[in-house]
């Protein structure tokens, strides 16, 4: 399943057992993947620019569900790094600040006109 990323959640594991666990988790999220990606895109649109931890905080969705969707959005060309980094106050680590691409803005515009 990993070769289908970003259209489908991926799985990885070093052994058959850990791969199976990861694959099960990927299968479980597949049904809500599109909804979560839309939440990430809409939240980032509201914020303008934000690090993933800021998108998570503003959305109210758990990071373990939303952050992988942002990685998928980057791979799909819907989000991109600005070049800036921000320090996560919880972990002390820095994260890339993201913004929407023109493709994502076009999709949001179409959604607004169709729904």
N, C-alpha and C positions, 0 to 999 in steps of 0.2 A: 504494500500500500504506500510505502514511502515515496515511490517514484511518481505518484499521482499528485503530490504536493505542488501547488497550493490549492488546487481545486477540491481536494479531499484532505482531511486531517491526516497527518503522517504518524508513523510508528517507528520506534527504534528500540533496539535491545541487543545486548551482547550475547545473550544465550537464548535458546528457544523459549524458555520459561519467561524471561524478561521481555522478549519480543511479543509473546502472546498477551502478556498483561498490557503492554503498550498498545497493541493492536486492538484489544478490547476497549480501552479508553478512547482510542480514535473512533472506533465504531459507535460508541455511546454518544459522542459529541456531534457526529455527522448530522443528525436530525436538527440540531439547533445552530449549526455552524453559520448558516446564512443570516439568521436572526441576530446572532452575536456579532457578526461582521458588520451588519447594518448599525447596531448599537455603537460599535467602536467608531465607525465612519461618522455617524451623526454627532457623537460626543466630540470627536476631534474637530468637526466643522464648527461646533459651538465655541470651542476653546481657541480655534485658529491654529495654534501651535502648542504642542504639549509632549512631554515624555510619557511613555506608556503607563507609568505608575500614576501620573496625573489623570490620564484618560480613565483608568480603572477607578480612581477615587471619585471622579465626577460622574461616572456612569452608575455607580452603585453595584456593579457586577463584580464577582470575585475575579481576582487577577489570574488564577489558574484557568479560568474559562475564557477570559478576554484577551490576555496577552498573546496566546498563540494565534488568535484571530488577527491580531495586528501584524504578526509576522507573515501570515498568509496574505494580508492586504498589501504589505510591502512587496512580496513576491509577485502579486498580481498587478502591481503598478498603480495601486490606489492610494498608497501612502508612501512618503519618502522622507529621509532624514534631512533636516535643515543645515546640518553641520555643527549645530550647537549641542551642548550636553548639559544636563542638570543633575545635581546630586539628589538621590533619593534620601529623604530624611530618616526613613526607617532602616535602610541597609547601609547607608554611607557610600554606596556605589553610584557611579554616574551612568546615565542612560541618554541615548540619543533623543533629541527633540524631533518630533515628527510633524509633518503637515500633509494635507491632502494634495493629491496631484490633480491636474486638470481633468483626467479621466473620472476620478471620484466626484469632483464637483459637477461634471456633466451628468453622472448617474443620479446624484442628489436632485439636480434640476429636473431631470426626467421624472423622477419619483414624485416630486412636488406637483408636477403638471398632470400626472396620471393617477394620483391617489391620495 
